[in-house]
Amino acid sequence: MQFLETRDRFEAQLRTMQGLECLVHLSPKDFGPEATIGQGVWVIRKQNRRKRAGYADEITILGTYFVVGDHIYMAPSVANVLQARIVRDTLAYMLIKSC
């Protein structure tokens, strides 16, 4: 279990395998000096890695999560954001048109 000594070695070991994995995509230090201790945001990416001989790994992102303090939030998908905006704009248009 020597690959668990550091985060870099652990993630390098994960890249040699395939299947479901959760990786730290961004840590508070990646946001720069404005991210102070205790106020950092961690971005965790859940993904599926598939190995293909002679090709680069095929990675499918299954979800993105934000960790802020003791709370974990799932990031919305682009489809969910667009759907919410379309519904909001449609309802606003219908309300304005009915007045």
Order of alpha helices (4+ residues) and beta strands (2+ residues): alpha-beta-beta-beta-beta-alpha
